[in-house]
């Protein structure tokens, strides 16, 4: 009777430990994916901001060139 109890307790402990490990692994994977998604979004934002800045600079340069040409003419 005692042995049966010990075996049942051991099985329950193993199941609990496995469950905890699985939950830990799942949470770690979720955290990693969240972090990577956040990093990707930040990178995309940075690229978009840089593109906008470059476009604005190009527009300003073109405007300056047009103004200079008009003054010369």
CHARMM internal coordinates of N, CA and C (Angstrom, degrees):
IC EDIT
DIST 1 N 1 CA 1.4659
DIST 1 CA 1 C 1.5327
ANGL 1 N 1 CA 1 C 110.36
DIST 1 C 2 N 1.3113
ANGL 1 CA 1 C 2 N 115.55
DIHE 1 N 1 CA 1 C 2 N -44.37
DIST 2 N 2 CA 1.4637
ANGL 1 C 2 N 2 CA 121.57
DIHE 1 CA 1 C 2 N 2 CA -179.76
DIST 2 CA 2 C 1.5290
ANGL 2 N 2 CA 2 C 109.95
DIHE 1 C 2 N 2 CA 2 C -61.75
DIST 2 C 3 N 1.3287
ANGL 2 CA 2 C 3 N 116.40
DIHE 2 N 2 CA 2 C 3 N -43.41
DIST 3 N 3 CA 1.4693
ANGL 2 C 3 N 3 CA 121.70
DIHE 2 CA 2 C 3 N 3 CA -179.23
DIST 3 CA 3 C 1.5341
ANGL 3 N 3 CA 3 C 110.33
DIHE 2 C 3 N 3 CA 3 C -61.04
DIST 3 C 4 N 1.3017
ANGL 3 CA 3 C 4 N 116.52
DIHE 3 N 3 CA 3 C 4 N -42.65
DIST 4 N 4 CA 1.4650
ANGL 3 C 4 N 4 CA 121.46
DIHE 3 CA 3 C 4 N 4 CA -179.35
DIST 4 CA 4 C 1.5361
ANGL 4 N 4 CA 4 C 109.07
DIHE 3 C 4 N 4 CA 4 C -60.67
DIST 4 C 5 N 1.3192
ANGL 4 CA 4 C 5 N 115.88
DIHE 4 N 4 CA 4 C 5 N -45.32
DIST 5 N 5 CA 1.4747
ANGL 4 C 5 N 5 CA 120.11
DIHE 4 CA 4 C 5 N 5 CA 178.56
DIST 5 CA 5 C 1.5322
ANGL 5 N 5 CA 5 C 110.68
DIHE 4 C 5 N 5 CA 5 C -59.39
DIST 5 C 6 N 1.3383
ANGL 5 CA 5 C 6 N 115.95
DIHE 5 N 5 CA 5 C 6 N -46.19
DIST 6 N 6 CA 1.4682
ANGL 5 C 6 N 6 CA 120.71
DIHE 5 CA 5 C 6 N 6 CA -179.35
DIST 6 CA 6 C 1.5314
ANGL 6 N 6 CA 6 C 109.66
DIHE 5 C 6 N 6 CA 6 C -60.52
DIST 6 C 7 N 1.3218
ANGL 6 CA 6 C 7 N 116.33
DIHE 6 N 6 CA 6 C 7 N -45.14
DIST 7 N 7 CA 1.4625
ANGL 6 C 7 N 7 CA 120.70
DIHE 6 CA 6 C 7 N 7 CA -178.73
DIST 7 CA 7 C 1.5322
ANGL 7 N 7 CA 7 C 109.84
DIHE 6 C 7 N 7 CA 7 C -62.44
DIST 7 C 8 N 1.3047
ANGL 7 CA 7 C 8 N 117.50
DIHE 7 N 7 CA 7 C 8 N -44.55
DIST 8 N 8 CA 1.4710
ANGL 7 C 8 N 8 CA 121.99
DIHE 7 CA 7 C 8 N 8 CA -179.98
DIST 8 CA 8 C 1.5278
ANGL 8 N 8 CA 8 C 109.49
DIHE 7 C 8 N 8 CA 8 C -62.09
DIST 8 C 9 N 1.3041
ANGL 8 CA 8 C 9 N 116.74
DIHE 8 N 8 CA 8 C 9 N -44.38
DIST 9 N 9 CA 1.4781
ANGL 8 C 9 N 9 CA 120.82
DIHE 8 CA 8 C 9 N 9 CA 179.25
DIST 9 CA 9 C 1.5258
ANGL 9 N 9 CA 9 C 109.97
DIHE 8 C 9 N 9 CA 9 C -62.28
DIST 9 C 10 N 1.3268
ANGL 9 CA 9 C 10 N 117.06
DIHE 9 N 9 CA 9 C 10 N -43.04
DIST 10 N 10 CA 1.4652
ANGL 9 C 10 N 10 CA 121.16
DIHE 9 CA 9 C 10 N 10 CA 179.11
DIST 10 CA 10 C 1.5284
ANGL 10 N 10 CA 10 C 110.80
DIHE 9 C 10 N 10 CA 10 C -61.26
DIST 10 C 11 N 1.3242
ANGL 10 CA 10 C 11 N 115.83
DIHE 10 N 10 CA 10 C 11 N -45.28
DIST 11 N 11 CA 1.4697
ANGL 10 C 11 N 11 CA 120.65
DIHE 10 CA 10 C 11 N 11 CA -179.65
DIST 11 CA 11 C 1.5264
ANGL 11 N 11 CA 11 C 109.47
DIHE 10 C 11 N 11 CA 11 C -61.38
DIST 11 C 12 N 1.3200
ANGL 11 CA 11 C 12 N 116.34
DIHE 11 N 11 CA 11 C 12 N -44.44
DIST 12 N 12 CA 1.4652
ANGL 11 C 12 N 12 CA 120.55
DIHE 11 CA 11 C 12 N 12 CA 179.31
DIST 12 CA 12 C 1.5329
ANGL 12 N 12 CA 12 C 110.06
DIHE 11 C 12 N 12 CA 12 C -61.85
DIST 12 C 13 N 1.3219
ANGL 12 CA 12 C 13 N 116.11
DIHE 12 N 12 CA 12 C 13 N -42.82
DIST 13 N 13 CA 1.4702
ANGL 12 C 13 N 13 CA 119.57
DIHE 12 CA 12 C 13 N 13 CA 179.32
DIST 13 CA 13 C 1.5327
ANGL 13 N 13 CA 13 C 110.48
DIHE 12 C 13 N 13 CA 13 C -62.12
DIST 13 C 14 N 1.3194
ANGL 13 CA 13 C 14 N 116.66
DIHE 13 N 13 CA 13 C 14 N -44.60
DIST 14 N 14 CA 1.4713
ANGL 13 C 14 N 14 CA 121.02
DIHE 13 CA 13 C 14 N 14 CA -179.92
DIST 14 CA 14 C 1.5399
ANGL 14 N 14 CA 14 C 109.70
DIHE 13 C 14 N 14 CA 14 C -60.72
DIST 14 C 15 N 1.3222
ANGL 14 CA 14 C 15 N 116.60
DIHE 14 N 14 CA 14 C 15 N -45.13
DIST 15 N 15 CA 1.4672
ANGL 14 C 15 N 15 CA 121.52
DIHE 14 CA 14 C 15 N 15 CA -179.84
DIST 15 CA 15 C 1.5333
ANGL 15 N 15 CA 15 C 109.39
DIHE 14 C 15 N 15 CA 15 C -61.27
DIST 15 C 16 N 1.3214
ANGL 15 CA 15 C 16 N 116.88
DIHE 15 N 15 CA 15 C 16 N -44.62
DIST 16 N 16 CA 1.4692
ANGL 15 C 16 N 16 CA 120.87
DIHE 15 CA 15 C 16 N 16 CA -179.76
DIST 16 CA 16 C 1.5258
ANGL 16 N 16 CA 16 C 110.13
DIHE 15 C 16 N 16 CA 16 C -63.32
DIST 16 C 17 N 1.3204
ANGL 16 CA 16 C 17 N 116.32
DIHE 16 N 16 CA 16 C 17 N -44.76
DIST 17 N 17 CA 1.4692
ANGL 16 C 17 N 17 CA 120.09
DIHE 16 CA 16 C 17 N 17 CA -179.72
DIST 17 CA 17 C 1.5310
ANGL 17 N 17 CA 17 C 110.10
DIHE 16 C 17 N 17 CA 17 C -62.09
DIST 17 C 18 N 1.3192
ANGL 17 CA 17 C 18 N 116.73
DIHE 17 N 17 CA 17 C 18 N -44.04
DIST 18 N 18 CA 1.4665
ANGL 17 C 18 N 18 CA 120.01
DIHE 17 CA 17 C 18 N 18 CA 178.68
DIST 18 CA 18 C 1.5170
ANGL 18 N 18 CA 18 C 110.58
DIHE 17 C 18 N 18 CA 18 C -61.74
DIST 18 C 19 N 1.3258
ANGL 18 CA 18 C 19 N 116.08
DIHE 18 N 18 CA 18 C 19 N -43.70
DIST 19 N 19 CA 1.4636
ANGL 18 C 19 N 19 CA 120.29
DIHE 18 CA 18 C 19 N 19 CA 179.73
DIST 19 CA 19 C 1.5329
ANGL 19 N 19 CA 19 C 110.14
DIHE 18 C 19 N 19 CA 19 C -60.30
DIST 19 C 20 N 1.3311
ANGL 19 CA 19 C 20 N 115.63
DIHE 19 N 19 CA 19 C 20 N -45.58
DIST 20 N 20 CA 1.4763
ANGL 19 C 20 N 20 CA 120.44
DIHE 19 CA 19 C 20 N 20 CA 179.75
DIST 20 CA 20 C 1.5242
ANGL 20 N 20 CA 20 C 110.06
DIHE 19 C 20 N 20 CA 20 C -60.88
DIST 20 C 21 N 1.3272
ANGL 20 CA 20 C 21 N 117.07
DIHE 20 N 20 CA 20 C 21 N -43.93
DIST 21 N 21 CA 1.4728
ANGL 20 C 21 N 21 CA 120.76
DIHE 20 CA 20 C 21 N 21 CA -179.87
DIST 21 CA 21 C 1.5208
ANGL 21 N 21 CA 21 C 109.89
DIHE 20 C 21 N 21 CA 21 C -62.75
DIST 21 C 22 N 1.3175
ANGL 21 CA 21 C 22 N 117.14
DIHE 21 N 21 CA 21 C 22 N -44.29
DIST 22 N 22 CA 1.4688
ANGL 21 C 22 N 22 CA 121.04
DIHE 21 CA 21 C 22 N 22 CA -179.34
DIST 22 CA 22 C 1.5291
ANGL 22 N 22 CA 22 C 109.86
DIHE 21 C 22 N 22 CA 22 C -62.46
DIST 22 C 23 N 1.3265
ANGL 22 CA 22 C 23 N 116.09
DIHE 22 N 22 CA 22 C 23 N -44.49
DIST 23 N 23 CA 1.4714
ANGL 22 C 23 N 23 CA 120.08
DIHE 22 CA 22 C 23 N 23 CA 179.62
DIST 23 CA 23 C 1.5331
ANGL 23 N 23 CA 23 C 110.10
DIHE 22 C 23 N 23 CA 23 C -62.70
DIST 23 C 24 N 1.3118
ANGL 23 CA 23 C 24 N 116.63
DIHE 23 N 23 CA 23 C 24 N -42.05
DIST 24 N 24 CA 1.4694
ANGL 23 C 24 N 24 CA 120.89
DIHE 23 CA 23 C 24 N 24 CA 178.46
DIST 24 CA 24 C 1.5284
ANGL 24 N 24 CA 24 C 110.71
DIHE 23 C 24 N 24 CA 24 C -60.57
DIST 24 C 25 N 1.3278
ANGL 24 CA 24 C 25 N 115.63
DIHE 24 N 24 CA 24 C 25 N -47.60
DIST 25 N 25 CA 1.4699
ANGL 24 C 25 N 25 CA 120.54
DIHE 24 CA 24 C 25 N 25 CA -179.11
DIST 25 CA 25 C 1.5347
ANGL 25 N 25 CA 25 C 109.46
DIHE 24 C 25 N 25 CA 25 C -60.84
DIST 25 C 26 N 1.3313
ANGL 25 CA 25 C 26 N 116.64
DIHE 25 N 25 CA 25 C 26 N -44.21
DIST 26 N 26 CA 1.4659
ANGL 25 C 26 N 26 CA 120.42
DIHE 25 CA 25 C 26 N 26 CA -178.95
DIST 26 CA 26 C 1.5282
ANGL 26 N 26 CA 26 C 110.25
DIHE 25 C 26 N 26 CA 26 C -63.43
DIST 26 C 27 N 1.3298
ANGL 26 CA 26 C 27 N 117.17
DIHE 26 N 26 CA 26 C 27 N -44.25
DIST 27 N 27 CA 1.4711
ANGL 26 C 27 N 27 CA 119.17
DIHE 26 CA 26 C 27 N 27 CA 179.88
DIST 27 CA 27 C 1.5279
ANGL 27 N 27 CA 27 C 110.71
DIHE 26 C 27 N 27 CA 27 C -64.76
DIST 27 C 28 N 1.3220
ANGL 27 CA 27 C 28 N 117.25
DIHE 27 N 27 CA 27 C 28 N -39.33
DIST 28 N 28 CA 1.4743
ANGL 27 C 28 N 28 CA 120.52
DIHE 27 CA 27 C 28 N 28 CA 178.83
DIST 28 CA 28 C 1.5291
ANGL 28 N 28 CA 28 C 109.32
DIHE 27 C 28 N 28 CA 28 C -62.66
DIST 28 C 29 N 1.3330
ANGL 28 CA 28 C 29 N 116.87
DIHE 28 N 28 CA 28 C 29 N -44.21
DIST 29 N 29 CA 1.4718
ANGL 28 C 29 N 29 CA 120.63
DIHE 28 CA 28 C 29 N 29 CA 179.93
DIST 29 CA 29 C 1.5257
ANGL 29 N 29 CA 29 C 109.43
DIHE 28 C 29 N 29 CA 29 C -62.49
DIST 29 C 30 N 1.3273
ANGL 29 CA 29 C 30 N 116.78
DIHE 29 N 29 CA 29 C 30 N -44.00
DIST 30 N 30 CA 1.4708
ANGL 29 C 30 N 30 CA 120.69
DIHE 29 CA 29 C 30 N 30 CA -179.78
DIST 30 CA 30 C 1.5306
ANGL 30 N 30 CA 30 C 109.68
DIHE 29 C 30 N 30 CA 30 C -62.07
DIST 30 C 31 N 1.3316
ANGL 30 CA 30 C 31 N 116.56
DIHE 30 N 30 CA 30 C 31 N -44.57
DIST 31 N 31 CA 1.4734
ANGL 30 C 31 N 31 CA 120.37
DIHE 30 CA 30 C 31 N 31 CA -179.77
DIST 31 CA 31 C 1.5302
ANGL 31 N 31 CA 31 C 109.92
DIHE 30 C 31 N 31 CA 31 C -61.77
DIST 31 C 32 N 1.3255
ANGL 31 CA 31 C 32 N 116.69
DIHE 31 N 31 CA 31 C 32 N -44.10
DIST 32 N 32 CA 1.4744
ANGL 31 C 32 N 32 CA 120.81
DIHE 31 CA 31 C 32 N 32 CA -178.90
DIST 32 CA 32 C 1.5308
ANGL 32 N 32 CA 32 C 109.74
DIHE 31 C 32 N 32 CA 32 C -62.69
DIST 32 C 33 N 1.3350
ANGL 32 CA 32 C 33 N 116.89
DIHE 32 N 32 CA 32 C 33 N -45.16
DIST 33 N 33 CA 1.4655
ANGL 32 C 33 N 33 CA 118.78
DIHE 32 CA 32 C 33 N 33 CA -179.87
DIST 33 CA 33 C 1.5227
ANGL 33 N 33 CA 33 C 110.97
DIHE 32 C 33 N 33 CA 33 C -64.76
DIST 33 C 34 N 1.3260
ANGL 33 CA 33 C 34 N 117.04
DIHE 33 N 33 CA 33 C 34 N -39.93
DIST 34 N 34 CA 1.4671
ANGL 33 C 34 N 34 CA 119.79
DIHE 33 CA 33 C 34 N 34 CA 178.36
DIST 34 CA 34 C 1.5316
ANGL 34 N 34 CA 34 C 110.13
DIHE 33 C 34 N 34 CA 34 C -61.17
DIST 34 C 35 N 1.3247
ANGL 34 CA 34 C 35 N 115.75
DIHE 34 N 34 CA 34 C 35 N -47.20
DIST 35 N 35 CA 1.4724
ANGL 34 C 35 N 35 CA 120.23
DIHE 34 CA 34 C 35 N 35 CA -178.82
DIST 35 CA 35 C 1.5283
ANGL 35 N 35 CA 35 C 109.98
DIHE 34 C 35 N 35 CA 35 C -61.32
DIST 35 C 36 N 1.3261
ANGL 35 CA 35 C 36 N 116.40
DIHE 35 N 35 CA 35 C 36 N -43.40
DIST 36 N 36 CA 1.4656
ANGL 35 C 36 N 36 CA 119.17
DIHE 35 CA 35 C 36 N 36 CA -178.86
DIST 36 CA 36 C 1.5310
ANGL 36 N 36 CA 36 C 110.25
DIHE 35 C 36 N 36 CA 36 C -66.15
DIST 36 C 37 N 1.3269
ANGL 36 CA 36 C 37 N 116.79
DIHE 36 N 36 CA 36 C 37 N -38.83
DIST 37 N 37 CA 1.4709
ANGL 36 C 37 N 37 CA 119.97
DIHE 36 CA 36 C 37 N 37 CA 177.95
DIST 37 CA 37 C 1.5302
ANGL 37 N 37 CA 37 C 109.42
DIHE 36 C 37 N 37 CA 37 C -63.28
DIST 37 C 38 N 1.3305
ANGL 37 CA 37 C 38 N 116.70
DIHE 37 N 37 CA 37 C 38 N -43.77
DIST 38 N 38 CA 1.4738
ANGL 37 C 38 N 38 CA 120.63
DIHE 37 CA 37 C 38 N 38 CA 179.45
DIST 38 CA 38 C 1.5282
ANGL 38 N 38 CA 38 C 109.78
DIHE 37 C 38 N 38 CA 38 C -61.72
DIST 38 C 39 N 1.3255
ANGL 38 CA 38 C 39 N 116.99
DIHE 38 N 38 CA 38 C 39 N -43.90
DIST 39 N 39 CA 1.4689
ANGL 38 C 39 N 39 CA 121.27
DIHE 38 CA 38 C 39 N 39 CA -179.73
DIST 39 CA 39 C 1.5295
ANGL 39 N 39 CA 39 C 109.66
DIHE 38 C 39 N 39 CA 39 C -62.63
DIST 39 C 40 N 1.3340
ANGL 39 CA 39 C 40 N 116.97
DIHE 39 N 39 CA 39 C 40 N -43.41
DIST 40 N 40 CA 1.4691
ANGL 39 C 40 N 40 CA 121.00
DIHE 39 CA 39 C 40 N 40 CA -179.74
DIST 40 CA 40 C 1.5314
ANGL 40 N 40 CA 40 C 110.01
DIHE 39 C 40 N 40 CA 40 C -62.49
DIST 40 C 41 N 1.3412
ANGL 40 CA 40 C 41 N 116.03
DIHE 40 N 40 CA 40 C 41 N -43.82
DIST 41 N 41 CA 1.4689
ANGL 40 C 41 N 41 CA 120.11
DIHE 40 CA 40 C 41 N 41 CA 179.96
DIST 41 CA 41 C 1.5345
ANGL 41 N 41 CA 41 C 109.86
DIHE 40 C 41 N 41 CA 41 C -62.34
DIST 41 C 42 N 1.3283
ANGL 41 CA 41 C 42 N 116.75
DIHE 41 N 41 CA 41 C 42 N -43.48
DIST 42 N 42 CA 1.4769
ANGL 41 C 42 N 42 CA 120.79
DIHE 41 CA 41 C 42 N 42 CA 179.38
DIST 42 CA 42 C 1.5286
ANGL 42 N 42 CA 42 C 109.69
DIHE 41 C 42 N 42 CA 42 C -62.04
DIST 42 C 43 N 1.3215
ANGL 42 CA 42 C 43 N 117.00
DIHE 42 N 42 CA 42 C 43 N -42.97
DIST 43 N 43 CA 1.4693
ANGL 42 C 43 N 43 CA 120.79
DIHE 42 CA 42 C 43 N 43 CA 178.89
DIST 43 CA 43 C 1.5224
ANGL 43 N 43 CA 43 C 110.92
DIHE 42 C 43 N 43 CA 43 C -61.57
DIST 43 C 44 N 1.3273
ANGL 43 CA 43 C 44 N 116.15
DIHE 43 N 43 CA 43 C 44 N -44.57
DIST 44 N 44 CA 1.4670
ANGL 43 C 44 N 44 CA 120.57
DIHE 43 CA 43 C 44 N 44 CA 179.39
DIST 44 CA 44 C 1.5243
ANGL 44 N 44 CA 44 C 109.77
DIHE 43 C 44 N 44 CA 44 C -61.24
DIST 44 C 45 N 1.3282
ANGL 44 CA 44 C 45 N 116.11
DIHE 44 N 44 CA 44 C 45 N -43.52
DIST 45 N 45 CA 1.4702
ANGL 44 C 45 N 45 CA 120.24
DIHE 44 CA 44 C 45 N 45 CA 178.64
DIST 45 CA 45 C 1.5245
ANGL 45 N 45 CA 45 C 110.90
DIHE 44 C 45 N 45 CA 45 C -60.57
DIST 45 C 46 N 1.3216
ANGL 45 CA 45 C 46 N 115.62
DIHE 45 N 45 CA 45 C 46 N -45.24
DIST 46 N 46 CA 1.4680
ANGL 45 C 46 N 46 CA 120.05
DIHE 45 CA 45 C 46 N 46 CA -179.80
DIST 46 CA 46 C 1.5326
ANGL 46 N 46 CA 46 C 110.09
DIHE 45 C 46 N 46 CA 46 C -60.58
DIST 46 C 47 N 1.3263
ANGL 46 CA 46 C 47 N 115.99
DIHE 46 N 46 CA 46 C 47 N -45.01
DIST 47 N 47 CA 1.4721
ANGL 46 C 47 N 47 CA 120.51
DIHE 46 CA 46 C 47 N 47 CA -179.46
DIST 47 CA 47 C 1.5324
ANGL 47 N 47 CA 47 C 109.86
DIHE 46 C 47 N 47 CA 47 C -61.87
DIST 47 C 48 N 1.3204
ANGL 47 CA 47 C 48 N 116.05
DIHE 47 N 47 CA 47 C 48 N -43.96
DIST 48 N 48 CA 1.4718
ANGL 47 C 48 N 48 CA 120.23
DIHE 47 CA 47 C 48 N 48 CA -179.59
DIST 48 CA 48 C 1.5325
ANGL 48 N 48 CA 48 C 110.02
DIHE 47 C 48 N 48 CA 48 C -62.44
DIST 48 C 49 N 1.3233
ANGL 48 CA 48 C 49 N 116.62
DIHE 48 N 48 CA 48 C 49 N -44.94
DIST 49 N 49 CA 1.4708
ANGL 48 C 49 N 49 CA 120.67
DIHE 48 CA 48 C 49 N 49 CA -179.80
DIST 49 CA 49 C 1.5356
ANGL 49 N 49 CA 49 C 109.78
DIHE 48 C 49 N 49 CA 49 C -62.04
DIST 49 C 50 N 1.3221
ANGL 49 CA 49 C 50 N 116.40
DIHE 49 N 49 CA 49 C 50 N -44.05
DIST 50 N 50 CA 1.4718
ANGL 49 C 50 N 50 CA 120.39
DIHE 49 CA 49 C 50 N 50 CA 179.87
DIST 50 CA 50 C 1.5351
ANGL 50 N 50 CA 50 C 110.02
DIHE 49 C 50 N 50 CA 50 C -62.36
DIST 50 C 51 N 1.3378
ANGL 50 CA 50 C 51 N 116.43
DIHE 50 N 50 CA 50 C 51 N -43.86
DIST 51 N 51 CA 1.4721
ANGL 50 C 51 N 51 CA 120.30
DIHE 50 CA 50 C 51 N 51 CA 178.32
DIST 51 CA 51 C 1.5270
ANGL 51 N 51 CA 51 C 110.57
DIHE 50 C 51 N 51 CA 51 C -59.46
DIST 51 C 52 N 1.3340
ANGL 51 CA 51 C 52 N 116.35
DIHE 51 N 51 CA 51 C 52 N -45.55
DIST 52 N 52 CA 1.4627
ANGL 51 C 52 N 52 CA 120.71
DIHE 51 CA 51 C 52 N 52 CA -179.53
DIST 52 CA 52 C 1.5332
ANGL 52 N 52 CA 52 C 110.05
DIHE 51 C 52 N 52 CA 52 C -61.23
DIST 52 C 53 N 1.3189
ANGL 52 CA 52 C 53 N 116.39
DIHE 52 N 52 CA 52 C 53 N -44.38
DIST 53 N 53 CA 1.4702
ANGL 52 C 53 N 53 CA 120.58
DIHE 52 CA 52 C 53 N 53 CA 179.59
DIST 53 CA 53 C 1.5264
ANGL 53 N 53 CA 53 C 110.05
DIHE 52 C 53 N 53 CA 53 C -61.42
DIST 53 C 54 N 1.3335
ANGL 53 CA 53 C 54 N 116.58
DIHE 53 N 53 CA 53 C 54 N -44.44
DIST 54 N 54 CA 1.4722
ANGL 53 C 54 N 54 CA 121.18
DIHE 53 CA 53 C 54 N 54 CA -179.62
DIST 54 CA 54 C 1.5357
ANGL 54 N 54 CA 54 C 109.30
DIHE 53 C 54 N 54 CA 54 C -62.62
DIST 54 C 55 N 1.3161
ANGL 54 CA 54 C 55 N 117.00
DIHE 54 N 54 CA 54 C 55 N -43.48
DIST 55 N 55 CA 1.4690
ANGL 54 C 55 N 55 CA 121.04
DIHE 54 CA 54 C 55 N 55 CA 179.94
DIST 55 CA 55 C 1.5267
ANGL 55 N 55 CA 55 C 109.78
DIHE 54 C 55 N 55 CA 55 C -62.51
DIST 55 C 56 N 1.3279
ANGL 55 CA 55 C 56 N 117.08
DIHE 55 N 55 CA 55 C 56 N -44.05
DIST 56 N 56 CA 1.4729
ANGL 55 C 56 N 56 CA 121.11
DIHE 55 CA 55 C 56 N 56 CA 179.34
DIST 56 CA 56 C 1.5335
ANGL 56 N 56 CA 56 C 109.91
DIHE 55 C 56 N 56 CA 56 C -61.45
DIST 56 C 57 N 1.3220
ANGL 56 CA 56 C 57 N 116.52
DIHE 56 N 56 CA 56 C 57 N -44.11
DIST 57 N 57 CA 1.4808
ANGL 56 C 57 N 57 CA 120.67
DIHE 56 CA 56 C 57 N 57 CA -179.98
DIST 57 CA 57 C 1.5312
ANGL 57 N 57 CA 57 C 109.36
DIHE 56 C 57 N 57 CA 57 C -61.93
DIST 57 C 58 N 1.3299
ANGL 57 CA 57 C 58 N 116.98
DIHE 57 N 57 CA 57 C 58 N -44.18
DIST 58 N 58 CA 1.4712
ANGL 57 C 58 N 58 CA 120.90
DIHE 57 CA 57 C 58 N 58 CA -179.54
DIST 58 CA 58 C 1.5330
ANGL 58 N 58 CA 58 C 109.50
DIHE 57 C 58 N 58 CA 58 C -62.42
DIST 58 C 59 N 1.3196
ANGL 58 CA 58 C 59 N 116.90
DIHE 58 N 58 CA 58 C 59 N -43.87
DIST 59 N 59 CA 1.4750
ANGL 58 C 59 N 59 CA 121.02
DIHE 58 CA 58 C 59 N 59 CA 179.51
DIST 59 CA 59 C 1.5352
ANGL 59 N 59 CA 59 C 109.67
DIHE 58 C 59 N 59 CA 59 C -61.42
DIST 59 C 60 N 1.3174
ANGL 59 CA 59 C 60 N 117.00
DIHE 59 N 59 CA 59 C 60 N -43.97
DIST 60 N 60 CA 1.4731
ANGL 59 C 60 N 60 CA 120.94
DIHE 59 CA 59 C 60 N 60 CA 179.53
DIST 60 CA 60 C 1.5278
ANGL 60 N 60 CA 60 C 110.13
DIHE 59 C 60 N 60 CA 60 C -61.92
DIST 60 C 61 N 1.3298
ANGL 60 CA 60 C 61 N 116.77
DIHE 60 N 60 CA 60 C 61 N -43.97
DIST 61 N 61 CA 1.4757
ANGL 60 C 61 N 61 CA 120.80
DIHE 60 CA 60 C 61 N 61 CA -179.64
DIST 61 CA 61 C 1.5310
ANGL 61 N 61 CA 61 C 109.25
DIHE 60 C 61 N 61 CA 61 C -62.58
DIST 61 C 62 N 1.3119
ANGL 61 CA 61 C 62 N 117.17
DIHE 61 N 61 CA 61 C 62 N -44.59
DIST 62 N 62 CA 1.4702
ANGL 61 C 62 N 62 CA 121.25
DIHE 61 CA 61 C 62 N 62 CA 179.69
DIST 62 CA 62 C 1.5258
ANGL 62 N 62 CA 62 C 109.49
DIHE 61 C 62 N 62 CA 62 C -61.68
DIST 62 C 63 N 1.3144
ANGL 62 CA 62 C 63 N 116.95
DIHE 62 N 62 CA 62 C 63 N -42.77
DIST 63 N 63 CA 1.4651
ANGL 62 C 63 N 63 CA 120.91
DIHE 62 CA 62 C 63 N 63 CA 179.02
DIST 63 CA 63 C 1.5300
ANGL 63 N 63 CA 63 C 110.80
DIHE 62 C 63 N 63 CA 63 C -61.67
DIST 63 C 64 N 1.3192
ANGL 63 CA 63 C 64 N 114.86
DIHE 63 N 63 CA 63 C 64 N -44.52
DIST 64 N 64 CA 1.4777
ANGL 63 C 64 N 64 CA 119.63
DIHE 63 CA 63 C 64 N 64 CA 179.88
DIST 64 CA 64 C 1.5310
ANGL 64 N 64 CA 64 C 109.65
DIHE 63 C 64 N 64 CA 64 C -61.41
DIST 64 C 65 N 1.3261
ANGL 64 CA 64 C 65 N 116.48
DIHE 64 N 64 CA 64 C 65 N -44.81
DIST 65 N 65 CA 1.4692
ANGL 64 C 65 N 65 CA 121.01
DIHE 64 CA 64 C 65 N 65 CA 179.68
DIST 65 CA 65 C 1.5374
ANGL 65 N 65 CA 65 C 109.38
DIHE 64 C 65 N 65 CA 65 C -61.14
DIST 65 C 66 N 1.3155
ANGL 65 CA 65 C 66 N 116.82
DIHE 65 N 65 CA 65 C 66 N -45.03
DIST 66 N 66 CA 1.4754
ANGL 65 C 66 N 66 CA 121.25
DIHE 65 CA 65 C 66 N 66 CA -179.69
DIST 66 CA 66 C 1.5317
ANGL 66 N 66 CA 66 C 109.33
DIHE 65 C 66 N 66 CA 66 C -61.43
DIST 66 C 67 N 1.3307
ANGL 66 CA 66 C 67 N 117.52
DIHE 66 N 66 CA 66 C 67 N -44.55
DIST 67 N 67 CA 1.4581
ANGL 66 C 67 N 67 CA 121.65
DIHE 66 CA 66 C 67 N 67 CA -179.48
DIST 67 CA 67 C 1.5331
ANGL 67 N 67 CA 67 C 109.79
DIHE 66 C 67 N 67 CA 67 C -62.42
DIST 67 C 68 N 1.3259
ANGL 67 CA 67 C 68 N 116.49
DIHE 67 N 67 CA 67 C 68 N -44.31
DIST 68 N 68 CA 1.4649
ANGL 67 C 68 N 68 CA 120.82
DIHE 67 CA 67 C 68 N 68 CA -179.19
DIST 68 CA 68 C 1.5336
ANGL 68 N 68 CA 68 C 109.85
DIHE 67 C 68 N 68 CA 68 C -62.89
DIST 68 C 69 N 1.3267
ANGL 68 CA 68 C 69 N 116.15
DIHE 68 N 68 CA 68 C 69 N -45.25
DIST 69 N 69 CA 1.4663
ANGL 68 C 69 N 69 CA 120.72
DIHE 68 CA 68 C 69 N 69 CA -179.71
DIST 69 CA 69 C 1.5318
ANGL 69 N 69 CA 69 C 109.38
DIHE 68 C 69 N 69 CA 69 C -62.00
DIST 69 C 70 N 1.2932
ANGL 69 CA 69 C 70 N 117.87
DIHE 69 N 69 CA 69 C 70 N -43.36
DIST 70 N 70 CA 1.4732
ANGL 69 C 70 N 70 CA 122.16
DIHE 69 CA 69 C 70 N 70 CA 179.69
DIST 70 CA 70 C 1.5306
ANGL 70 N 70 CA 70 C 110.20
DIHE 69 C 70 N 70 CA 70 C -63.21
DIST 70 C 71 N 1.3261
ANGL 70 CA 70 C 71 N 116.61
DIHE 70 N 70 CA 70 C 71 N -40.43
DIST 71 N 71 CA 1.4813
ANGL 70 C 71 N 71 CA 119.60
DIHE 70 CA 70 C 71 N 71 CA 178.91
DIST 71 CA 71 C 1.5200
ANGL 71 N 71 CA 71 C 110.20
DIHE 70 C 71 N 71 CA 71 C -65.28
DIST 71 C 72 N 1.3251
ANGL 71 CA 71 C 72 N 116.07
DIHE 71 N 71 CA 71 C 72 N -40.90
DIST 72 N 72 CA 1.4640
ANGL 71 C 72 N 72 CA 120.81
DIHE 71 CA 71 C 72 N 72 CA -179.46
DIST 72 CA 72 C 1.5317
ANGL 72 N 72 CA 72 C 108.60
DIHE 71 C 72 N 72 CA 72 C -63.60
DIST 72 C 73 N 1.3129
ANGL 72 CA 72 C 73 N 114.45
DIHE 72 N 72 CA 72 C 73 N -44.48
DIST 73 N 73 CA 1.4680
ANGL 72 C 73 N 73 CA 120.12
DIHE 72 CA 72 C 73 N 73 CA -178.76
DIST 73 CA 73 C 1.5392
ANGL 73 N 73 CA 73 C 107.66
DIHE 72 C 73 N 73 CA 73 C -71.10
END
COOR INIT
IC SEED 1 N 1 CA 1 C
IC BUILD
